[in-house]
Amino acid sequence: MHDTVARMKTTIDIPDGLAAEAKALARDTGTSLRDLVLSGLRSEVTVRRAQPRADFSFPTVSGEGLVAELKPEAMIARSYGLPDA
């Protein structure tokens, strides 16, 4: 039987400490590093796709740029059409 699933080989840069932790976890749980990475990547893709995108826009003066000297709290409030904080 042939595996008909398309696969892509790629190289990624992982910090040494994280790679060592992942290898140890894979070994300790009886799985492969590949399966651990695939599981984590699938989980992260699912989580990020499920998160709503923020509809955020910076307040401007007549569309001519950011309002000067606006506190961050007030900027967020104006962006969402709320009263200034």
Secondary structure, 3 states (H helix, E strand, C coil): CCCCCCCCCCCCCCCHHHHHHHHHHHHHHCCCHHHHHHHHHHHHHHHHHHCCCCCCCCCECCCCCECCCCCHHHHHHHHCCCCCC
